[in-house]
Amino acid sequence: MAKKVNDTPDEIDITVWQWITTGPPDQPTCASCHPGGGPLEFDRDGQRFDQTLATDPTLADSLDGDYRGSHWDQSGVLEADCLLCHLPGYDWTGRTAQLKSWNLKWAATAAGGLGAVKGRLFDPETGQPTGETPTVVYNQRLFNEDGKVVLDISFRPADTNCMQCHGPSDMKKRAFSWNDPLNPDVHNQQGVQCVDCHPAGLDHNFAKGNTTIETVRDDLDNTMRSCENCHTTGYLGASIPTHLDIPPSHLETIACETCHIPAKHRAAGEFFDTSQGGLHWDIIGDQETWGQPADWYPAYQVHAGQIHPVNPIFGVWWGNREADGTVYPLFARELAAGWELYRDQVTDDNGDGFAEVNRPEEIEAGLRAFEQTLAGNARFSQVHPVFIKGDKLWEFGEAGVLVGRWDEVCEREGFSISHNVAPARETLGADGCEDCHSFQGEFFRRTYIVDPFDENGNEVVEPVRWTIGISDFSYTLCSIHCPLVRPWIGGLLIVIFFVTTLHFTRFGPHDFGGRPVEPREDDYERIERFNWFERLVHLVVLFTFFFLAFTGLAFAFNGGAWLQLVFGNTLTPRVWHGWLGYLFGAGVILMLILWWRDAKLIPSDREWLRKLGGYLGGHEPVPADRFNAGQKVYFWTVVLGGLILLITGVLLFFKRSLPNDLVFVAVIIHDLAALFGVAGVLSHIYLSTGANPGTFQAIFAGWVTKEWARLHHPLWYEKVTGRPPIDPPEAGTIPAEQPATGEAPPDEVPENGE
C-alpha cells in the first residue's frame, strides 16, 4: 500500500484507489470484504475522499497515495454497509462487480437487492472509463409508502455471509470451507454457527483466537470460545471428553486442532513464485486452483507453547537490499521489467510447463537483469538485488560472486489451521499410539516442501518432525519402541507367570530335594536377618514400586479406564506417580547405602552361580553369604534400574523445559527399565514366597530360623552363630551321604553274607 506522502512515482505501488477497485479477473478486490467506512470512506487525514477530490481535482495527479489515479468525485465512497453481514442472501459477487466498475456509492444498493444498477463508470474488460452515469431502478416491493425499506435482517450474521469473505481467502491459505460435504466440520454438522464461537457486541469487535501470524487487533487475542472452553463446560451441548488414554503432557503441548484436523480435502496454496515477472501460485497436489478436491496433511509449528497444524506457505521472489540491510520485495512493474531481460535464459527443467529460476546461472542472470532495470530507481538508496527461494537468499557477495545462504527473510509463514474439525473417531490417535508413534504414523513421518525446485527442478522436502524438534534418531527409537518393542515387553510379564508356575510344578519348594542337613536342637531358634530400618526401607521401595508399576503399566498400555475406576480420574495417579517416584528413588539409594557391602561378589559365589543355587533340582546346600549370588545380581540390577528410573523420571518431571529429543529418549529408557523391573520384581516375589518357604516373613518380621539360615545361607549362618552349618563327621565314621570305598564298618554284615 502506497504511503500518503511520496517523493517520487517509484515509491508508489498500490494506491488506496487500486486497493478498492482492482483485482484479478476471477478474484474480488480487497475492498470486497471490507464493509465500508474507515479507509474506504476517509483519507488518512480524516477527510471524505469524494468531497476532498471534488474540491481539489489535482490530487488525482499528485503523489498522494490516497488520491493518485483516483476518481472519487465520480464514484463516491464506500460507506459502512451493514447488509454485508446482516442480510441473508447478500449478493457479494454483485458488490465486487460494482467495485471493479468504479460504482462505489451504488455497490450497497445492488448487493443488498434494493434495486438494479444500470450503467458503470469503468469497463474492467477494456480497462477504459465508459463515460456513463449509473442509475438505479429500485425494487419497490421492498419499500413502504413512506419510502422506508423493509428487509429481513438477521441480527446474528449467517454463516453464508461470513463465508462470502472468509471462504476465498481462507481457502487459499488453509483450505477452509463450510457447509462442505467433501471437507466437513463436526461443529458445522451439529449446527454450530460462526458467531457461536466468534461473538461480538454492538461494538462489532468480533472475538478472535491467537493464530500463528495474525497481528490485527492483538488486544482481542484469545477472546473467542476455545475448544477447552466449550468441551469442559458443555456449551451448546458440546461433549465433554475424558481423554482417558492420552497423557496430560500431550494435552498440554499439542493443540486440540493438531489431532482433530488430521487432513484437509480441498487444495490450498503451497507457495507463490514471482520469478517470471508476475504472481504465480503453486497449488498443493496436482490441482490447478485452490478449492478443488485434494487430500493433504498439515505441517506443524510450535506457537504459544503448543504444537499447531499449519499450512507453511512461502514465496519465491525478488527483492532489493537497502543500505541498512533491509530487503524490500520488488513491485509488480519492477518484476515485469526485469523478466523481459532474463526470460530467454530460463528453462523448464522439470517439464511442468513453468520455466522456474533454479540453477545458479539462471539466478545470476536475473540478478544482473535487475541491476540494470533498478538503476536510477528513486525508491532505493542502493541497487543490490536479491533472490529468495526456499531456505536461501541469493545475492552477489564480495568480488561479485554468487552466494546463497539462509536469511531471516526466508522464514515461511505457517497459516494456522483451525476449521474442518474431524469427529473423535477420525482423529490422530483414535486407533492408538501407533497413529503417530510408528513408522506408518502420519504425525512424525510427514514431509513438507522447503525448496520448490532444486537445480534439476525437483522439490526438496524435509520431515515435519524437524520443525518441532524431533530428530531422526529419536523418531526411529520411538517408532520401534511403541508398536514393536512395547507389546513384546508386556508379553514378558505373561512369560514370567508361566515360567514361575512351571518351575514350581516341576521342582516345588527349594528344599534341596527334601533332604535337609542333620537337625540340631536349636534349629527353630530365630536369627535377626533384617533390622527395623532395613525392613522399613525395603517395604517403602516395595510398596512404592507396586504403585508405580500399576499406574505406569496403565499409562503405557492405555489403561485410563482402570485409573479412573481406582482413583476417580487420570490426573491424580499421574501426580502421585511423580512424587512417589522420588520416594522410590530415595529408597533405592538407602538400600545401596545399607547393603552394598553385603552385595559384593565373593569367590564362593561362583559355585552358587555354577549350580544355579540348586533351583533346578540340586540336593545340597550351596555356598551363600548374607545374600546369595543371585540376590546380589538382582540387588545391583535393582540399584541400577532404580537409578535409571529416578534420573529419567526427573527428566520427565521437567520435560516442558527440555528438548523434545531428550524427552523422547528419556520416555523410552524409563519405559523399558520399568517393564524389566516389573518382570524382575515378579520373579523376586516368587523366589521369596513359594520357591523358598520361610523367606517371606524375614522382610516383615525380620527373623528367620537357624535351620533356614543353614540351608539357604550357610556362610552367613556360620558368621552369625560361630558354628559350621554342617557338623563335621566323627573320627572313624563315614558321613551318611558318603559311599563306602573299603571294608564294611564294624558290626555291619555285607548284604551278600560274605
C-alpha positions in Angstrom: 0.0 0.0 0.0 1.4 3.3 -1.0 2.4 5.8 1.7 0.3 9.0 1.8 3.3 11.2 1.2 5.7 10.1 -1.6 8.6 11.9 -3.2 8.7 10.1 -6.5 6.4 7.8 -8.5 8.9 5.0 -8.0 7.8 4.8 -4.4 4.1 4.1 -5.2 2.8 0.6 -5.8 -0.8 0.0 -4.9 -2.8 3.2 -4.1 -5.9 3.3 -2.0 -8.0 3.6 -5.1 -6.4 0.5 -6.7 -6.9 -1.4 -3.4 -10.6 -0.8 -3.6 -11.3 -1.1 -7.3 -8.8 -3.5 -8.9 -8.3 -7.3 -8.7 -7.6 -10.2 -11.0 -10.4 -11.1 -13.4 -11.5 -14.1 -11.4 -10.9 -12.7 -8.0 -12.5 -10.0 -5.8 -10.9 -6.7 -4.9 -9.5 -6.2 -1.4 -12.5 -3.9 -0.6 -15.0 -6.7 -1.5 -14.6 -8.0 2.1 -14.4 -4.7 3.9 -17.9 -3.5 4.9 -17.1 0.2 4.2 -16.4 3.2 6.3 -12.9 3.9 7.7 -10.2 3.7 5.0 -12.9 3.1 2.3 -14.6 6.4 3.1 -12.0 8.7 4.7 -8.4 9.5 3.8 -5.5 9.4 6.3 -6.3 13.0 7.3 -9.9 12.0 8.2 -11.5 13.7 5.1 -14.0 12.1 2.8 -12.4 11.1 -0.4 -15.2 12.3 -2.7 -15.6 15.7 -1.1 -11.8 16.3 -0.9 -11.1 15.3 -4.6 -14.1 17.4 -5.8 -12.6 20.4 -4.0 -9.1 19.8 -5.4 -9.1 17.6 -8.6 -5.3 18.0 -8.9 -4.8 15.4 -6.1 -5.6 12.7 -8.7 -2.3 13.6 -10.5 -0.3 14.1 -7.3 2.0 11.7 -5.3 -0.6 11.5 -2.5 -1.1 7.7 -2.0 -4.8 8.3 -1.1 -5.7 10.1 -4.3 -3.2 9.3 -7.1 -5.1 8.0 -10.1 -8.4 8.1 -8.3 -11.9 9.1 -9.4 -13.6 9.6 -6.1 -15.5 12.6 -7.3 -17.4 10.4 -9.8 -17.6 7.1 -7.9 -18.4 8.3 -4.5 -17.2 6.3 -1.5 -18.0 3.1 0.3 -19.9 4.0 3.4 -20.4 1.3 6.0 -22.7 -1.4 4.6 -24.4 -3.3 7.5 -26.1 -5.6 5.0 -22.8 -7.3 4.0 -23.1 -9.3 7.2 -26.7 -9.0 8.4 -28.7 -9.6 5.2 -29.3 -13.2 4.2 -28.7 -13.7 0.5 -26.5 -10.6 0.2 -25.0 -10.5 -3.3 -21.3 -10.4 -2.6 -20.4 -11.2 -6.2 -22.6 -8.3 -7.3 -20.8 -6.0 -4.9 -17.4 -7.0 -6.3 -18.7 -6.3 -9.9 -19.8 -2.8 -8.8 -16.4 -2.1 -7.2 -14.5 -3.1 -10.3 -16.8 -0.9 -12.3 -16.0 2.1 -10.0 -19.6 2.2 -8.9 -18.7 2.6 -5.3 -21.7 4.5 -3.9 -24.0 2.2 -5.8 -22.4 -1.1 -4.6 -24.5 -1.5 -1.4 -27.8 -0.8 -3.3 -27.0 -3.5 -5.9 -25.6 -6.1 -3.5 -28.4 -5.7 -1.0 -31.0 -6.2 -3.7 -32.6 -2.8 -3.1 -32.5 -2.1 -6.8 -30.8 -2.8 -10.2 -27.9 -0.5 -11.0 -27.8 0.4 -14.7 -24.5 1.6 -16.2 -21.0 1.8 -15.0 -18.2 4.3 -14.8 -15.5 1.8 -15.9 -15.3 -1.3 -18.1 -12.9 -3.8 -16.5 -12.7 -5.8 -19.7 -11.4 -3.0 -21.8 -9.7 -1.1 -19.0 -11.3 2.2 -20.1 -13.8 4.6 -18.5 -17.2 4.4 -20.1 -18.5 8.0 -19.6 -21.8 6.6 -18.3 -23.6 7.8 -15.2 -25.2 4.9 -13.3 -28.9 4.9 -12.5 -30.9 2.8 -10.1 -34.2 1.0 -10.7 -35.4 0.4 -7.2 -37.2 -2.8 -6.1 -40.4 -1.1 -5.0 -41.8 -4.2 -3.2 -39.1 -3.7 -0.5 -40.3 -0.2 0.3 -43.3 1.2 2.3 -45.3 4.1 1.1 -43.2 6.4 3.3 -40.1 5.3 1.5 -38.7 3.2 4.3 -37.1 -0.1 3.3 -38.3 -3.4 4.8 -35.6 -6.1 4.8 -35.4 -9.4 6.5 -32.2 -8.5 8.5 -30.6 -11.2 10.7 -29.1 -9.9 13.9 -26.8 -12.9 14.1 -24.9 -12.9 10.8 -25.5 -16.2 8.9 -22.6 -18.5 8.1 -23.1 -17.9 4.4 -22.4 -14.2 4.9 -19.3 -14.9 6.8 -18.0 -17.4 4.2 -18.5 -14.9 1.3 -15.4 -13.2 2.6 -13.6 -15.8 4.6 -14.2 -18.6 2.1 -12.0 -17.4 -0.8 -9.1 -16.0 1.3 -9.0 -18.9 3.8 -9.4 -21.5 1.1 -6.1 -20.2 -0.4 -4.3 -20.1 2.9 -5.9 -23.0 4.8 -8.3 -24.9 2.6 -11.1 -23.8 4.9 -14.6 -24.4 3.8 -18.0 -24.6 5.4 -21.2 -26.4 4.6 -18.9 -28.7 2.5 -19.6 -32.5 2.5 -16.1 -33.0 1.0 -14.3 -31.0 3.7 -16.7 -31.4 6.6 -16.5 -29.9 10.1 -18.2 -31.7 13.0 -19.3 -28.4 14.5 -20.9 -27.3 11.2 -22.7 -30.7 11.0 -24.0 -30.1 14.6 -25.5 -26.7 13.7 -22.8 -24.6 15.4 -22.6 -21.2 13.7 -19.6 -18.9 13.2 -20.9 -16.3 15.7 -21.3 -19.0 18.4 -17.6 -19.1 18.7 -16.8 -15.6 17.5 -19.4 -13.5 19.2 -19.5 -9.7 19.2 -21.4 -6.9 20.8 -22.6 -3.6 19.3 -19.0 -2.5 19.1 -18.5 -5.2 16.4 -15.3 -6.3 17.9 -15.5 -9.9 17.0 -13.9 -12.3 19.3 -10.8 -14.0 17.9 -8.2 -16.6 18.6 -4.4 -16.2 18.5 -3.2 -17.6 15.2 0.4 -18.1 14.2 0.9 -15.0 12.1 -2.1 -12.6 12.6 -1.2 -9.2 14.1 -4.5 -7.4 13.6 -6.2 -6.4 16.9 -3.9 -8.4 19.1 -5.8 -6.9 22.0 -8.6 -9.3 21.1 -6.4 -12.4 21.1 -7.9 -15.4 22.8 -11.3 -13.8 23.3 -13.3 -16.4 21.3 -14.6 -19.6 22.6 -11.8 -22.2 22.6 -12.0 -26.0 22.3 -11.4 -26.2 26.0 -13.9 -23.6 26.9 -16.7 -25.5 25.1 -15.7 -29.0 25.8 -15.2 -28.6 29.5 -18.4 -26.8 30.1 -20.8 -28.5 27.7 -21.5 -25.2 25.9 -24.2 -25.7 23.3 -24.3 -29.4 24.2 -20.7 -29.9 23.4 -19.4 -33.4 24.5 -17.0 -33.5 27.5 -14.2 -35.8 26.5 -12.3 -37.8 29.1 -9.2 -38.5 27.1 -8.5 -41.4 29.5 -5.7 -42.8 27.5 -4.0 -39.6 26.4 -1.1 -38.4 28.6 -1.8 -34.9 30.1 1.6 -33.8 28.6 0.1 -34.4 25.1 -2.9 -32.2 26.0 -0.6 -29.5 27.4 1.8 -29.4 24.4 -0.4 -30.4 21.5 -3.2 -28.1 20.4 -6.6 -29.8 20.0 -6.7 -29.0 16.3 -3.5 -31.0 15.7 -5.2 -34.3 16.4 -8.7 -33.3 15.4 -7.8 -31.9 12.0 -5.7 -34.9 10.7 -6.2 -34.0 7.0 -7.7 -31.5 4.6 -9.7 -32.4 1.5 -9.5 -29.3 -0.7 -6.4 -27.8 -2.3 -4.8 -24.8 -0.8 -1.9 -22.7 -1.9 1.6 -24.1 -1.3 3.9 -21.4 -2.5 3.9 -18.4 -4.8 6.5 -17.6 -7.5 7.3 -14.1 -9.0 10.4 -15.2 -10.9 8.5 -14.9 -14.2 7.6 -11.3 -13.7 4.2 -11.9 -12.3 2.5 -13.7 -9.5 2.2 -17.5 -10.0 0.6 -19.7 -7.3 1.6 -23.4 -6.9 -1.3 -25.4 -5.5 -1.0 -28.4 -3.1 -1.2 -31.7 -5.0 -1.9 -31.8 -8.8 -4.7 -29.3 -8.8 -4.6 -26.1 -10.9 -6.5 -23.9 -8.5 -7.2 -23.9 -4.8 -10.6 -25.3 -3.6 -10.5 -28.3 -5.9 -10.7 -31.8 -4.3 -7.3 -32.8 -2.9 -6.3 -34.8 0.2 -3.3 -33.4 2.0 -1.9 -33.2 5.5 -1.0 -30.2 7.6 2.5 -29.4 8.7 3.2 -28.5 12.4 4.6 -25.4 14.1 5.2 -24.6 17.8 3.1 -21.5 18.6 2.4 -20.1 22.1 3.9 -23.2 23.7 1.8 -25.8 21.7 2.2 -27.7 18.5 -0.4 -26.4 16.0 -1.3 -27.6 12.5 -0.3 -25.1 9.8 0.0 -24.7 6.1 3.5 -23.3 5.7 3.3 -21.0 2.6 6.5 -19.5 1.3 7.5 -17.4 -1.6 10.0 -17.4 -4.5 10.6 -13.7 -5.0 13.0 -10.9 -6.0 13.9 -8.1 -3.7 16.4 -5.3 -3.2 18.7 -5.0 -0.2 18.9 -1.4 1.1 22.0 0.2 2.7 20.6 -0.6 6.2 20.3 -4.3 5.3 16.5 -4.4 4.9 15.2 -6.4 2.0 12.2 -5.0 0.1 10.2 -7.0 -2.3 10.0 -5.6 -5.8 6.8 -4.2 -7.2 4.9 -5.9 -10.0 6.0 -3.4 -12.6 9.7 -3.8 -11.5 9.4 -7.6 -11.7 8.0 -7.4 -15.2 10.7 -5.1 -16.4 13.5 -7.4 -15.1 11.8 -10.5 -16.6 12.0 -9.1 -20.1 15.8 -9.1 -19.8 16.4 -12.6 -18.5 13.4 -14.6 -19.7 15.3 -16.2 -22.6 17.9 -17.6 -20.2 15.4 -19.5 -18.0 14.4 -23.1 -18.9 11.8 -25.5 -17.7 13.9 -28.2 -16.0 11.1 -30.4 -14.7 8.8 -30.3 -17.6 5.8 -28.9 -15.8 5.3 -26.1 -18.3 6.6 -23.4 -16.0 10.2 -22.1 -16.5 11.5 -21.9 -13.0 14.5 -20.0 -11.8 16.5 -22.7 -10.1 20.0 -23.1 -11.5 22.9 -20.7 -10.4 23.3 -19.4 -13.9 19.6 -18.5 -14.1 19.7 -16.8 -10.7 22.8 -14.9 -11.8 21.0 -13.8 -15.0 18.1 -12.5 -13.0 20.3 -10.5 -10.6 22.2 -8.9 -13.5 18.9 -8.0 -15.1 17.6 -6.3 -12.1 20.9 -4.4 -11.6 20.0 -2.8 -14.9 16.3 -2.2 -14.5 16.6 -0.9 -11.0 19.4 1.6 -11.9 18.1 5.0 -11.2 15.1 3.7 -9.2 14.4 6.5 -6.8 12.9 4.4 -4.0 16.2 2.7 -3.3 19.4 4.3 -1.9 21.4 1.5 -3.4 20.8 -1.2 -6.1 21.6 -4.6 -4.7 19.1 -7.2 -6.0 18.5 -10.5 -4.1 16.6 -13.7 -4.9 14.7 -15.7 -2.2 13.9 -19.3 -2.9 13.2 -22.0 -0.3 15.6 -21.6 2.6 18.2 -19.5 0.8 18.7 -15.9 -0.1 20.9 -15.5 -3.2 23.0 -12.4 -3.9 26.3 -11.2 -5.2 28.9 -11.2 -2.5 32.4 -10.0 -2.4 34.0 -9.7 -5.9 30.6 -10.2 -7.5 30.5 -14.0 -6.7 27.0 -15.5 -6.4 26.4 -16.8 -2.8 23.3 -18.5 -1.3 22.7 -18.6 2.4 19.8 -18.6 4.9 18.4 -15.3 5.9 15.6 -14.3 8.2 13.6 -13.2 5.2 13.5 -16.9 4.1 11.2 -17.7 7.0 8.0 -19.1 5.8 4.5 -18.2 7.1 2.7 -21.0 8.8 -1.0 -20.3 8.4 -2.9 -21.8 11.4 -5.5 -24.5 10.5 -8.4 -24.5 12.9 -11.5 -25.4 11.0 -12.8 -28.6 9.3 -12.6 -30.5 12.5 -13.0 -34.2 12.3 -15.0 -36.2 14.9 -13.2 -38.2 17.6 -13.3 -41.5 15.7 -11.3 -40.0 12.8 -8.6 -38.1 14.8 -5.0 -38.9 15.1 -4.7 -41.4 18.0 -8.2 -42.8 17.6 -6.6 -46.2 16.7 -3.9 -46.0 19.4 -0.4 -44.6 19.9 0.7 -46.1 16.6 -1.3 -43.5 14.7 1.7 -41.2 15.5 4.4 -43.2 17.1 5.3 -45.7 14.4 6.9 -45.8 11.0 3.4 -45.6 9.5 2.2 -42.8 11.7 1.3 -39.6 9.9 2.3 -37.2 12.7 6.1 -37.6 12.5 6.8 -39.0 9.1 5.0 -36.3 7.0 7.2 -34.1 4.9 6.8 -30.6 3.6 8.5 -28.6 0.9 11.4 -26.4 1.9 12.5 -25.6 -1.6 10.1 -25.8 -4.6 12.8 -26.8 -7.0 16.5 -27.8 -6.8 18.9 -27.4 -9.7 17.1 -30.2 -11.5 13.7 -28.7 -10.9 12.7 -31.2 -8.3 11.0 -30.5 -4.9 13.2 -30.5 -1.8 11.3 -31.8 1.2 12.1 -32.3 4.9 10.3 -34.2 7.7 7.7 -32.2 9.5 9.1 -33.6 12.8 12.2 -31.5 12.4 10.2 -28.3 12.8 9.1 -29.4 16.3 12.5 -30.6 17.5 12.3 -34.3 16.8 15.4 -35.8 15.3 15.6 -38.9 13.1 17.3 -40.8 15.9 14.6 -40.3 18.5 11.9 -40.8 15.9 13.4 -44.1 14.9 13.7 -45.2 18.5 10.2 -44.3 19.3 8.8 -45.9 16.1 10.5 -49.2 17.1 9.7 -49.0 20.8 6.0 -48.1 20.7 4.5 -50.5 18.1 7.1 -53.3 18.2 9.0 -53.5 21.5 6.4 -52.4 24.0 3.9 -55.2 23.2 6.6 -57.8 23.4 7.9 -56.5 26.7 4.4 -56.6 28.0 4.2 -60.2 27.0 7.3 -60.8 29.1 5.1 -60.4 32.2 2.9 -63.3 31.0 6.0 -65.4 30.3 7.2 -64.7 33.9 3.9 -66.0 35.3 4.2 -69.1 33.1 7.8 -69.8 33.9 7.3 -69.5 37.7 4.3 -71.7 37.6 6.1 -74.3 35.5 9.2 -74.1 37.8 7.1 -74.7 41.0 5.2 -77.5 39.3 8.4 -79.2 38.3 10.7 -78.6 41.3 8.4 -77.5 44.1 9.8 -75.6 47.1 13.5 -75.0 47.1 14.3 -77.5 50.0 17.2 -79.3 48.3 15.3 -82.4 47.4 13.5 -82.8 50.7 16.7 -84.0 52.4 17.9 -81.2 54.8 21.0 -81.3 56.8 21.1 -83.2 60.1 18.8 -81.4 62.5 20.0 -79.6 65.6 18.2 -78.8 68.8 18.5 -75.0 68.1 17.3 -75.1 64.5 14.0 -73.4 65.4 15.6 -70.6 67.3 15.4 -67.2 65.5 18.2 -65.2 63.9 17.7 -61.5 63.1 18.1 -61.2 59.4 17.0 -57.5 58.9 16.7 -54.8 61.5 13.6 -52.5 61.6 15.2 -49.8 59.5 16.2 -52.2 56.8 12.7 -53.6 56.7 11.2 -50.1 56.6 13.4 -49.2 53.6 12.7 -52.4 51.8 8.9 -52.0 52.3 8.9 -48.4 51.2 10.7 -49.4 48.0 8.4 -52.4 47.5 5.1 -50.7 48.0 6.0 -47.5 46.1 7.2 -49.8 43.3 3.8 -51.6 43.4 2.0 -48.2 43.0 4.4 -47.1 40.3 4.1 -50.4 38.4 0.3 -50.4 38.5 0.0 -46.8 37.3 2.9 -47.0 34.9 1.6 -50.0 33.2 -1.8 -48.3 32.9 0.0 -45.3 31.3 1.9 -47.5 28.9 -0.9 -49.7 27.9 -3.8 -47.2 27.7 -5.4 -48.3 30.9 -7.0 -45.0 31.6 -10.3 -46.6 32.4 -8.7 -48.6 35.2 -7.1 -45.5 36.6 -10.4 -43.7 36.6 -12.1 -46.7 38.3 -9.5 -46.7 41.1 -8.7 -43.0 41.5 -11.8 -41.3 40.1 -9.7 -39.6 37.4 -6.5 -40.0 35.4 -4.7 -36.9 36.7 -4.3 -37.8 40.4 -2.4 -41.0 39.7 0.0 -39.2 37.4 0.7 -36.6 40.1 1.2 -39.3 42.7 3.3 -41.3 40.2 5.8 -38.4 40.0 6.1 -37.7 43.8 6.2 -41.4 44.8 8.8 -41.9 42.2 11.1 -39.6 44.2 10.3 -41.6 47.3 11.1 -44.8 45.4 14.4 -43.4 44.2 15.3 -42.3 47.7 14.6 -45.8 49.0 16.8 -47.3 46.3 19.7 -45.0 47.3 19.2 -46.0 51.0 19.2 -49.7 50.0 22.5 -49.1 48.3 24.0 -47.5 51.4 22.7 -50.2 53.7 23.6 -53.3 51.7 26.3 -52.6 49.2 28.9 -54.4 51.4 26.7 -57.5 51.6 26.1 -57.4 47.9 29.8 -57.5 46.9 30.6 -60.6 44.9 33.0 -63.1 46.6 34.8 -66.2 45.3 32.3 -68.6 46.7 29.5 -67.0 44.6 31.0 -68.7 41.6 29.9 -72.1 42.9 26.4 -70.8 43.6 26.2 -69.5 40.0 27.6 -72.7 38.6 24.9 -74.7 40.4 22.3 -72.0 39.8 21.6 -72.0 43.5 20.2 -75.5 43.3 17.0 -74.2 41.8 17.0 -76.8 39.1 16.9 -79.8 41.4 20.1 -79.6 43.4 20.1 -81.7 46.6 22.8 -80.0 48.6 23.1 -76.5 50.1 25.3 -74.2 48.1 27.7 -71.6 49.5 25.9 -68.3 50.2 26.7 -65.4 52.5 24.0 -63.0 53.8 22.9 -62.6 50.2 23.5 -65.4 47.7 24.9 -64.7 44.3 21.5 -64.5 42.7 20.3 -61.9 45.2 23.5 -59.9 44.7 23.0 -59.8 41.0 19.3 -58.9 41.5 20.3 -56.2 44.0 22.7 -54.5 41.6 20.1 -54.7 38.9 17.6 -53.1 41.2 20.0 -50.3 42.1 21.0 -49.7 38.5 17.4 -49.9 37.3 16.1 -47.7 40.1 18.7 -45.0 39.5 17.8 -45.1 35.8 14.1 -44.8 36.6 14.9 -41.9 39.1 17.1 -40.0 36.6 14.7 -40.4 33.6 11.7 -39.7 35.9 13.3 -36.4 37.0 13.8 -35.5 33.3 10.2 -36.3 32.5 9.1 -34.3 35.6 10.7 -31.2 34.0 10.1 -32.2 30.3 8.4 -28.9 29.4 11.8 -27.2 29.8 13.8 -29.9 27.9 14.3 -30.5 24.2 11.9 -33.0 22.7 14.7 -35.3 21.6 15.8 -35.7 25.2 12.3 -36.3 26.4 11.7 -39.0 23.8 14.8 -40.9 24.7 14.0 -40.5 28.4 10.5 -41.9 27.9 11.8 -44.9 26.1 14.5 -45.7 28.6 12.1 -45.1 31.5 9.5 -47.5 29.9 12.0 -50.3 29.3 13.6 -50.0 32.7 10.2 -50.1 34.4 8.9 -53.0 32.4 12.0 -55.1 33.0 11.8 -54.0 36.7 8.2 -55.3 36.9 9.4 -58.6 35.4 12.2 -58.8 37.9 10.0 -58.0 40.9 7.5 -60.7 40.0 10.4 -63.2 39.9 11.7 -61.9 43.2 8.3 -62.3 44.8 8.0 -65.9 43.6 11.5 -66.7 44.9 10.7 -65.1 48.3 7.5 -67.0 48.8 6.6 -70.2 47.0 10.1 -71.1 45.9 11.7 -70.6 49.3 9.3 -71.1 52.2 10.3 -69.2 55.3 11.7 -66.3 53.4 8.7 -64.0 53.3 8.5 -63.3 57.0 12.1 -62.2 57.0 11.3 -58.9 55.4 8.2 -58.3 57.5 9.2 -59.8 60.9 12.9 -59.5 60.5 13.9 -63.0 61.6 14.5 -66.5 60.1 15.1 -69.8 61.8 18.6 -71.2 62.1 17.6 -74.2 60.1 16.5 -71.9 57.2 19.8 -70.0 57.5 21.8 -73.2 57.5 20.1 -74.3 54.3 20.0 -71.2 52.3 22.8 -69.0 53.6 25.4 -71.3 55.3 28.3 -68.9 55.2 26.2 -66.2 56.8 24.9 -68.7 59.4 28.5 -69.5 60.4 29.3 -65.8 60.8 26.3 -65.2 63.0 26.4 -68.3 65.2 30.0 -69.2 65.1 29.1 -72.8 64.2 29.6 -74.5 60.8 26.3 -75.2 59.1 27.1 -78.9 58.9 28.7 -80.8 61.8 32.0 -82.5 60.7 31.8 -86.3 60.9 33.3 -88.0 63.9 36.7 -89.7 63.5 36.5 -93.2 62.0 32.9 -92.7 60.7 31.7 -92.3 57.1 29.3 -89.5 56.5 25.8 -90.7 55.9 25.9 -89.4 52.4 29.4 -90.7 51.5 29.6 -94.1 49.8 31.8 -96.9 51.2 35.1 -97.4 49.5 36.7 -100.2 51.6 35.8 -102.7 54.2 32.4 -102.7 55.8 32.2 -100.8 59.1 32.2 -102.9 62.3 29.0 -104.6 63.3 27.8 -104.5 59.7 27.5 -107.6 57.5 27.6 -107.2 53.8 24.4 -108.0 52.0 25.9 -110.9 50.2 26.8 -112.5 53.5 30.5 -112.9 52.7 
